Amino acid sequence: MNKTMKSSNEIINNATPAQDMQQAGVAVVKTTAERIFREAYGWDSSWQEAWLAAGFETAGLTPVRMTADFGQQFKVATSAGEYTAETSGKMRHLTERGAELPAVGDWLAAECLPGERRARIHGVLPRRSKISRKAAGNPVREQIIATNVDTLFLVTSLNYDLNVRRLERYLIMAWNAGTQPVILLSKADLCDESFRLQALSEVSLAAPGVPVHIVSAQTGEGMEQVAGYFAGGRSCALAGTSGCGKSTLTNYLAGGHVQRTSDIREDDSRGRHTTTHRQMFEIPGGGVLIDTPGMRELQLWEGEEDGMSGAFSDIEKLAGNCRFRDCTHNREEGCAVREAMNDGELDSGRLSSYRKTQRELAFLERKEKSRSAAGRSAGNGKRDQRKERRDKNWLHED
C-alpha cells in the first residue's frame, strides 16, 4: 500500500468534524443525518426499544415519522428529507379487518424505495398518546386528530368567540389522550387590558392546574414561554376553532410562512377554515408542531372518563366529600358540590357543563353498544329508535 495513503479509520480518528463529512464517506454522513433527524423529531431510547422489540430492525426497515395526511397518500419525514408514502398491501388488508390506519405523529416502519422519494409503510409503533374525537355523522366512529403528542396547545382567541364551556370539552379530549394540556389565549394585541384579565380569570377557574399563557404572534408576547415546551425534541400540537390563530402561531414558531392564514369575520369574531389537513412542522432548535384544522364542534369520543376527571378535577375533589358515594349532585342531602355552588365557591355554569358532559358520554356509550348488538329483529330496531329519541331528549336537558 502506498505509504502516503491512510486507512478509513485513521481518517475518521484524525479528521476534524468538517473533514468527517468530506473524507469519511457516505456511512458517516448517513449516521450523522440519522442522528440529527431522530433528535429533532423526538426519537429516544424508549422508541428504540419498541422498534427492536417489533423486529423492524432485523427486517431492514427504516423509522420515519408521518407529517401530513392527504387520504390515500401521506407525507413522512426521513433523514433524507420528506417522502411521499403509502401503506403496503398487507397493511391495507389489516386495516380492512379493523386495524388503525397511520395518523399524523405516528412513528412508522418504512421501506424507502431506492432512487425514489417514496416509501412503503409496513408497520406502526405503539402510540404513547392519541388525540381523537367522534367523527361527524353516522355511523359512530373515531376520528384521530394526532398521535404521540407530549403537549396539546388549546388555542382560544381573546375576543367575543371566547367560550369557557367549549374549552372544558377540549380539556377533556386532552386529558383523555394522555397529553399535557396548555391553554393559549391568542391575539392579545387586539384586546384591552381589562378584557385580558377577565378572560385569564375565567379560564384559570375552568382549568385548575393547567398552564395558561396570554400570547400574540404579532408582538411576540408570551411566545418565549411557548417555545420552551419544545425543549428536548418534544412534540406539540395545536387545537381550537377556526380563526383562533393556530396557523399564525405555527408560522411564528416554525420561523417562516409555512401555513396560510385568513382574517376572522368582524360581526361575530369567528374564523374561516384556512388549514384543511393535519400537518407536522419542524421547529428550529428541535421539536415538532402539528397544526390541525379548526373544529366547528367537538364531539367527545367514548371512554373519556379520565378526561372528565382531569377537566373537572375541582368538582371530582368536592364530590369525594358528598354524603352518598353515588351522589348525582342534584337534590341529595349532604351534597358537597351543591354546597360549594350555593356558597359561591363553584360556578353554576361549570356544574351544569359537568352534568351535560356526563350525560353525553353515557349516551354515546349506550348508542355504541346498541349499534354493535347482533341479531336484532325489526321490531326491536323500532323500539331502539324510540329509545334513542328519548335518550336525545334526556341528553339536552338543562
C-alpha positions in Angstrom: 0.0 0.0 0.0 1.2 3.5 -0.8 2.6 5.0 2.5 1.0 8.3 1.7 -2.5 6.8 1.9 -4.4 6.5 5.1 -7.0 3.9 6.3 -10.6 5.0 6.7 -10.2 4.5 10.5 -7.2 6.9 10.5 -9.2 9.5 8.5 -12.1 9.3 10.9 -9.9 9.3 14.0 -7.7 12.2 12.9 -10.2 14.3 10.9 -11.9 17.4 12.1 -15.7 17.3 12.2 -15.8 19.2 8.9 -13.4 16.6 7.3 -15.6 13.8 8.6 -18.3 14.7 6.1 -15.9 15.1 3.2 -13.4 12.3 3.8 -15.0 9.5 5.8 -17.6 8.6 3.2 -21.3 8.2 3.0 -21.7 5.9 6.0 -20.7 8.7 8.4 -22.8 11.3 6.6 -25.8 8.9 6.8 -25.2 8.3 10.5 -25.0 12.0 11.3 -28.1 12.7 9.3 -30.0 9.9 11.1 -28.9 11.3 14.5 -30.0 14.8 13.7 -33.3 13.7 12.3 -34.1 11.5 15.2 -33.2 14.1 17.8 -35.2 16.8 16.0 -38.3 14.6 15.7 -38.2 13.2 19.3 -36.8 9.7 18.8 -35.5 8.4 22.2 -34.4 5.2 23.9 -38.0 4.1 24.5 -38.8 4.4 20.8 -35.6 2.4 20.1 -36.6 -0.4 22.4 -40.1 -0.6 20.9 -38.5 -0.6 17.4 -36.2 -3.5 18.2 -39.0 -5.4 20.1 -41.2 -5.2 17.0 -38.5 -6.8 14.8 -38.4 -3.8 12.4 -34.6 -3.6 12.6 -34.0 -7.1 11.5 -36.5 -6.7 8.7 -34.3 -4.0 7.3 -36.9 -1.2 7.7 -36.3 2.5 8.5 -38.0 4.6 11.2 -39.9 7.6 9.7 -42.5 9.9 11.1 -45.8 10.8 9.5 -46.0 14.5 8.9 -49.2 15.0 6.7 -52.3 13.1 5.8 -53.8 13.5 2.3 -56.1 10.5 2.3 -54.8 7.7 0.2 -51.2 9.1 0.4 -49.3 10.9 3.1 -46.0 12.5 3.8 -43.3 11.2 6.1 -40.1 12.8 7.5 -36.9 10.8 7.0 -33.2 11.5 7.5 -33.0 12.3 3.7 -35.9 14.7 3.8 -39.6 14.4 3.1 -41.0 11.4 1.2 -44.4 10.6 -0.2 -45.7 7.3 1.4 -48.4 4.7 1.1 -49.3 1.6 3.1 -48.2 -1.8 1.9 -50.8 -4.2 0.6 -50.6 -6.4 3.7 -51.1 -3.3 5.9 -54.1 -2.2 3.9 -55.5 -5.7 4.3 -55.1 -5.5 8.1 -56.8 -2.1 8.2 -59.8 -3.5 6.4 -60.0 -6.1 9.2 -60.1 -3.4 11.9 -56.6 -2.2 12.4 -56.0 1.5 12.6 -54.5 3.5 9.7 -51.4 5.6 10.3 -52.1 9.1 11.6 -50.1 12.3 11.8 -47.5 11.9 14.6 -47.0 8.2 14.2 -43.6 6.6 14.0 -43.7 4.1 11.1 -41.6 1.3 9.8 -40.8 2.2 6.2 -39.2 0.7 3.2 -37.6 3.6 1.4 -37.6 2.9 -2.3 -34.1 3.2 -3.9 -33.7 6.1 -6.3 -37.2 7.5 -5.4 -38.5 9.9 -2.8 -41.2 7.4 -1.9 -41.7 5.0 0.9 -43.9 1.9 1.6 -45.2 1.6 5.1 -45.2 -1.8 6.8 -45.9 -1.1 10.4 -46.7 1.4 13.2 -45.0 1.7 16.5 -47.3 1.6 19.6 -48.6 5.1 20.4 -47.8 7.0 23.5 -50.8 9.3 23.1 -53.8 9.6 20.8 -55.9 12.7 20.4 -59.3 11.8 19.0 -62.9 12.8 18.8 -66.2 11.4 17.5 -66.4 11.9 13.7 -69.4 13.8 12.5 -72.4 11.9 11.2 -73.2 8.2 11.4 -72.1 5.5 12.0 -70.4 6.3 15.3 -66.7 6.2 14.7 -63.5 7.7 16.0 -61.5 10.4 14.2 -57.9 10.5 15.1 -56.5 14.1 15.2 -52.9 13.4 16.1 -50.7 10.9 17.9 -47.6 10.8 20.1 -48.1 14.4 21.3 -46.5 15.5 24.5 -48.2 18.9 24.9 -51.5 19.9 23.4 -51.9 23.7 23.0 -55.6 24.6 23.3 -55.9 27.9 21.5 -58.7 30.4 22.0 -58.6 34.0 20.9 -59.1 36.9 23.2 -62.3 38.2 21.5 -66.0 37.5 21.7 -65.6 34.0 20.4 -64.0 33.0 23.8 -66.2 30.2 25.3 -65.2 28.6 28.6 -67.7 25.8 28.3 -66.2 24.8 24.9 -62.7 25.0 26.4 -63.8 22.4 29.0 -64.5 20.0 26.2 -61.1 20.5 24.7 -59.6 19.8 28.1 -61.5 16.5 28.4 -60.1 15.5 25.0 -56.5 16.4 26.0 -56.5 14.6 29.4 -58.1 11.5 27.8 -55.4 11.5 25.1 -52.6 11.2 27.6 -51.2 14.7 26.7 -50.4 17.7 28.9 -52.9 20.5 28.0 -51.6 24.1 27.9 -54.1 26.9 27.1 -53.0 29.7 24.8 -55.1 32.9 24.9 -54.1 34.3 21.5 -54.4 37.6 19.7 -53.5 39.5 22.9 -52.6 42.6 20.8 -56.3 43.0 19.7 -57.9 43.5 23.2 -57.6 45.8 26.1 -56.1 45.0 29.5 -59.4 44.6 31.3 -60.7 42.0 28.8 -57.4 40.1 29.1 -57.6 40.0 32.9 -61.2 38.9 32.9 -60.5 36.2 30.4 -57.5 35.0 32.3 -59.5 34.8 35.5 -62.4 32.9 33.9 -60.2 30.4 32.0 -58.0 29.7 35.1 -61.1 28.9 37.2 -62.3 26.5 34.5 -58.9 24.8 34.1 -57.4 24.3 37.6 -53.8 23.3 37.4 -53.5 23.8 33.7 -50.8 26.4 32.5 -52.4 29.4 30.8 -50.4 31.8 28.6 -51.5 35.1 27.0 -49.8 35.3 23.7 -49.5 37.3 20.5 -47.7 36.1 17.4 -47.8 39.7 16.1 -45.9 41.3 19.0 -44.1 38.1 20.3 -45.8 38.4 23.7 -45.7 35.1 25.6 -44.0 33.2 22.7 -40.8 32.6 24.5 -42.7 30.6 27.1 -44.5 28.7 24.4 -41.2 27.9 22.6 -39.9 26.3 25.9 -42.4 23.4 25.5 -40.4 22.1 22.6 -37.2 21.6 24.6 -35.6 18.1 24.2 -37.3 17.4 20.9 -40.8 17.3 22.3 -43.9 17.0 20.1 -46.6 19.6 20.4 -49.9 20.1 18.7 -52.5 22.9 18.3 -56.2 22.6 18.6 -59.0 25.1 18.5 -61.8 26.7 16.4 -61.3 28.3 13.0 -59.8 31.7 13.2 -58.3 31.4 16.7 -54.8 32.0 15.3 -53.3 28.5 15.1 -51.7 29.0 11.7 -50.2 32.3 12.7 -48.7 30.7 15.8 -47.4 27.9 13.6 -45.7 30.4 11.3 -44.1 32.2 14.2 -42.8 29.0 15.9 -41.6 27.4 12.6 -39.7 30.6 11.7 -41.3 31.2 8.3 -44.6 31.3 6.3 -45.4 27.6 6.3 -49.2 27.9 6.8 -51.8 30.1 5.0 -53.8 32.5 7.3 -57.0 34.4 6.9 -58.9 37.1 8.8 -61.9 36.5 11.1 -65.4 37.8 10.5 -65.9 41.2 12.0 -69.5 40.7 13.0 -69.1 37.7 15.3 -65.3 37.3 15.8 -65.4 33.8 14.2 -62.9 32.5 11.7 -62.9 30.9 8.3 -61.4 27.5 7.6 -57.8 28.0 6.4 -56.0 24.8 7.4 -57.5 21.9 5.6 -55.5 19.0 6.8 -53.3 18.0 9.7 -49.6 18.7 9.2 -46.4 18.5 11.2 -43.7 21.1 11.1 -40.1 21.0 12.4 -39.3 23.7 14.9 -35.8 25.4 14.7 -33.8 24.1 17.7 -35.6 20.8 17.9 -39.1 19.5 18.4 -42.1 19.4 16.1 -45.5 21.1 16.0 -48.7 19.6 14.5 -51.2 22.2 13.2 -54.8 20.9 12.8 -57.9 22.2 11.0 -60.3 24.3 13.1 -63.1 22.3 14.8 -66.6 23.8 14.4 -67.8 21.4 17.0 -66.0 18.9 19.3 -68.0 15.7 19.8 -66.4 13.7 22.5 -65.3 10.1 21.9 -66.2 7.2 24.2 -64.0 6.3 27.1 -63.4 9.9 28.2 -63.7 9.1 31.9 -60.0 10.0 32.6 -60.6 13.2 30.6 -63.6 14.1 32.8 -61.5 13.6 35.9 -58.8 15.9 34.6 -61.0 18.6 33.2 -63.3 18.7 36.2 -60.8 17.9 38.9 -62.2 20.5 41.3 -65.7 19.0 41.1 -64.4 15.5 41.4 -62.5 16.6 44.6 -65.6 18.1 46.0 -67.7 15.0 45.2 -65.4 13.0 47.4 -66.9 14.8 50.4 -70.5 14.1 49.4 -72.5 12.0 52.0 -73.5 9.5 49.4 -71.0 7.8 47.1 -73.4 7.7 44.2 -74.5 11.3 44.6 -75.7 12.9 41.4 -75.2 16.5 42.8 -78.9 17.2 42.1 -81.2 17.1 45.2 -79.4 14.7 47.6 -78.8 15.8 51.2 -75.2 16.3 52.2 -74.0 17.1 48.6 -70.7 18.9 48.9 -70.8 20.0 45.3 -74.1 21.8 45.6 -73.0 23.4 48.9 -69.9 24.8 47.2 -72.1 26.2 44.4 -74.5 27.8 47.0 -71.6 29.3 48.8 -70.2 30.8 45.6 -67.1 28.6 45.5 -68.3 26.8 42.4 -69.8 28.4 39.3 -73.2 27.1 38.5 -72.4 27.1 34.8 -69.5 24.8 35.4 -71.6 22.3 37.3 -74.2 22.4 34.5 -71.5 21.7 31.9 -70.2 18.8 34.1 -73.6 17.2 34.2 -74.3 17.7 30.5 -70.9 16.2 29.6 -71.6 13.2 31.8 -75.0 12.6 30.0 -73.3 13.0 26.6 -70.7 10.3 27.4 -73.3 8.0 28.8 -75.5 8.5 25.7 -72.5 7.8 23.4 -71.7 4.6 25.3 -75.3 3.3 25.1 -75.6 4.2 21.5 -72.4 2.4 20.5 -73.5 -0.7 22.5 -76.9 -0.6 20.9 -75.4 -0.4 17.3 -73.0 -3.2 18.0 -75.6 -5.7 19.3 -76.1 -8.5 16.9 -79.2 -10.4 15.9 -81.6 -7.5 16.4 -85.1 -8.1 15.0 -87.0 -5.4 13.0 -89.4 -4.9 16.0 -86.5 -4.5 18.4 -85.0 -2.0 16.0 -88.1 0.2 16.1 -88.1 0.1 19.9 -84.4 1.1 19.8 -85.2 4.1 17.6 -87.8 5.2 20.1 -85.4 4.7 23.0 -82.7 6.7 21.1 -85.1 9.6 20.7 -85.8 9.5 24.5 -82.1 9.5 25.1 -81.6 12.5 22.9 -84.2 14.5 24.9 -82.5 13.4 28.1 -79.1 14.4 26.7 -80.2 18.0 26.1 -81.9 18.6 29.4 -80.6 21.6 31.5 
